């Protein structure tokens, strides 16, 4: 699903029907789709679901469907870091190893701020294979051998957060920091670890307390259990 914004001075009487036409190509009986909401000054101008949340069960998408946010979760992770900075618990210009001393010596200062902006030179998933040098572990061996390989059904490939941290903290930089922007999922995983280390709470609990509850986002959360049951969850599909 996509997100788009536009300037609305006055919504026409047939505004909802015009939005509906944008999504009329989605077959509500056989295709995945999206939920769409348009709000102006706190009031709904349009709220509708298009397509199916689950193709096997024929469940339609509604405004109550729960979607994975994917990498939009990084913006909430960054907000958690900035809340801790406002509380004086994190210095954004400090080296990440000040807070996470278990990390390898990168040979350079890697500031928290550089990590937030994808400017730290940190690597991504493609650097994981072959980086792990710790004790043998079946799941970590699978990670080394199958990184970048086909997705396998089941839970056998899930690492715990600690197991993944044991891998990520040994991954070298892609290049020196502060040279150029280079998107890094690993940097944001380490920022989530930073939040947990400094706050003494899981990212899920900290975000719930400091962000989602005050904002009345009662259906938004960090899922830290790969097999938890999430009511009204929409399944993900790609062509």
C-alpha positions in Angstrom: 0.0 0.0 0.0 1.1 3.6 -0.6 0.8 6.9 1.2 0.0 10.1 -0.6 -0.8 13.6 0.6 -2.4 16.5 -1.1 -3.5 20.0 -0.2 -7.3 20.1 0.3 -8.9 23.5 0.5 -12.4 22.2 0.3 -13.4 18.7 -0.4 -16.0 18.3 -3.2 -19.2 16.6 -2.4 -18.2 13.6 -4.4 -14.7 13.4 -2.9 -15.0 9.9 -1.6 -16.3 8.6 -4.9 -13.4 10.2 -6.7 -11.0 8.4 -4.3 -12.9 5.2 -4.9 -12.2 5.5 -8.6 -8.4 5.6 -7.9 -8.7 2.1 -6.5 -11.4 0.6 -8.6 -8.8 -1.6 -10.4 -8.4 -3.6 -7.2 -10.6 -6.7 -7.3 -12.3 -6.9 -3.9 -12.9 -10.7 -4.3 -9.5 -11.9 -5.3 -6.7 -9.4 -4.9 -4.7 -7.9 -2.0 -5.1 -4.2 -1.6 -4.8 -1.3 1.0 -6.6 0.8 3.5 -7.0 4.5 2.7 -7.8 7.4 5.0 -7.9 11.1 4.3 -8.2 13.5 7.2 -8.5 17.3 7.1 -8.3 19.3 10.3 -9.1 16.2 12.5 -12.1 15.1 10.5 -12.4 12.1 8.2 -13.0 13.0 4.5 -12.6 9.4 3.4 -12.0 6.1 5.0 -12.2 2.8 3.1 -10.6 -0.5 2.5 -9.9 -2.0 -0.9 -9.1 -5.6 -1.7 -8.4 -8.5 0.7 -6.4 -8.7 3.9 -6.0 -12.4 3.4 -6.5 -14.2 0.1 -6.8 -17.7 1.6 -9.6 -16.7 4.0 -11.3 -14.1 1.8 -11.1 -11.5 4.6 -11.7 -7.9 3.3 -9.5 -5.0 4.2 -11.2 -2.5 6.5 -10.2 0.6 8.4 -9.5 -1.7 11.3 -7.0 -3.9 9.5 -3.5 -4.0 11.1 -0.6 -3.7 8.6 3.1 -4.2 9.1 4.8 -0.8 8.7 8.1 -2.3 7.5 10.8 0.3 7.5 8.5 3.1 8.6 9.2 1.6 12.0 12.6 3.2 11.7 11.0 6.6 12.2 9.5 5.5 15.5 12.8 4.0 16.6 14.4 7.3 15.8 11.7 9.1 17.9 12.4 6.8 20.8 16.1 7.7 20.6 15.3 11.4 20.5 12.9 11.2 23.4 15.8 9.7 25.4 18.0 12.5 24.2 15.5 15.1 25.4 15.5 13.3 28.8 19.3 13.8 28.9 20.0 10.0 28.8 21.6 10.0 25.3 24.1 12.4 23.8 23.5 12.3 20.0 27.1 13.3 19.3 28.5 10.5 21.4 30.1 7.4 20.0 27.6 4.4 20.0 30.2 2.3 21.7 29.9 4.5 24.8 26.4 3.0 25.2 27.0 -0.4 23.6 30.6 -1.3 24.5 30.1 -4.9 23.2 30.3 -3.6 19.6 33.5 -4.2 17.7 36.0 -1.4 17.4 35.1 0.2 14.2 38.3 2.3 14.1 36.2 5.5 13.9 33.9 7.4 16.1 30.3 6.4 15.1 27.9 9.0 16.5 24.3 8.2 17.4 23.3 11.1 15.2 25.2 9.7 12.2 23.4 6.4 12.6 20.0 8.2 12.8 20.7 9.8 9.4 22.2 6.7 7.7 25.5 8.5 7.6 27.5 6.2 9.8 28.9 4.0 7.1 27.4 1.0 8.6 26.7 -2.1 6.5 23.4 -3.9 5.8 22.2 -7.4 5.5 24.5 -8.2 2.6 27.5 -7.9 5.0 26.1 -10.4 7.5 27.1 -13.7 5.7 30.5 -14.7 6.9 30.7 -12.0 9.6 29.8 -14.2 12.5 32.8 -15.7 14.3 31.2 -16.8 17.6 30.2 -20.2 19.0 28.5 -22.6 16.6 24.8 -22.4 16.6 22.5 -24.1 14.2 20.4 -21.0 13.5 23.5 -18.8 13.1 25.0 -21.3 10.8 21.8 -21.2 8.8 22.1 -17.4 8.7 25.7 -17.6 7.3 24.7 -20.2 4.7 21.3 -18.9 3.6 21.6 -15.1 3.9 20.1 -13.7 0.7 18.6 -17.1 -0.1 15.0 -18.0 -0.6 12.6 -17.5 2.3 11.6 -20.6 4.1 8.3 -21.2 5.8 8.2 -22.0 9.5 10.1 -20.7 12.6 13.4 -22.5 12.2 15.2 -19.4 10.8 14.2 -16.9 13.4 17.0 -15.7 15.6 16.3 -14.2 19.0 17.1 -10.5 19.4 20.2 -11.4 21.4 21.3 -14.0 18.8 21.0 -11.4 16.1 22.8 -8.8 18.2 25.7 -11.3 18.6 26.0 -11.3 14.8 25.4 -7.6 14.1 27.9 -6.4 16.7 30.7 -8.1 14.7 29.8 -6.7 11.3 32.4 -4.2 9.9 31.6 -0.9 8.4 30.8 -0.6 4.8 32.9 2.6 4.6 34.2 5.4 6.9 31.5 7.4 8.6 30.3 10.8 7.5 31.2 10.3 3.9 27.8 9.8 2.3 24.3 8.6 3.1 24.1 4.8 3.0 20.9 3.1 4.1 21.5 0.6 6.9 19.0 -1.7 8.6 21.8 -2.9 10.9 22.4 0.7 12.2 18.7 0.9 13.1 18.8 -2.5 14.8 21.6 -1.1 16.9 19.6 2.0 17.7 16.8 -0.2 18.9 19.3 -2.0 21.1 20.5 1.5 22.3 17.0 2.4 23.4 16.7 -0.9 25.4 20.1 -0.5 27.0 19.6 3.1 28.1 15.9 2.8 29.1 16.1 -0.6 30.7 12.9 -1.6 28.9 12.2 -3.4 25.7 11.7 -1.1 22.6 8.1 -2.4 22.6 7.4 -1.3 26.2 9.3 2.0 25.9 7.5 3.0 22.7 4.2 2.0 24.2 4.8 4.1 27.3 6.5 7.2 25.8 4.9 7.4 22.4 2.0 5.3 21.4 -0.1 5.7 24.6 0.3 9.5 24.8 -0.6 9.7 21.1 -3.6 7.4 21.6 -2.1 5.0 19.0 -3.6 2.0 20.7 -3.2 -0.4 17.8 0.4 0.5 17.0 3.2 -1.4 18.5 6.6 -3.0 17.9 6.1 -6.7 17.4 9.0 -8.5 19.2 7.5 -12.0 18.9 7.5 -13.5 15.4 4.7 -15.9 16.2 2.3 -13.8 18.3 -1.4 -13.7 17.3 -2.3 -10.2 16.1 -6.1 -9.8 15.6 -7.1 -8.3 12.3 -3.6 -8.5 10.9 -3.4 -8.1 7.1 -1.2 -10.6 5.3 1.6 -9.3 3.1 1.8 -10.1 -0.6 3.9 -9.1 -3.6 3.4 -9.9 -7.3 
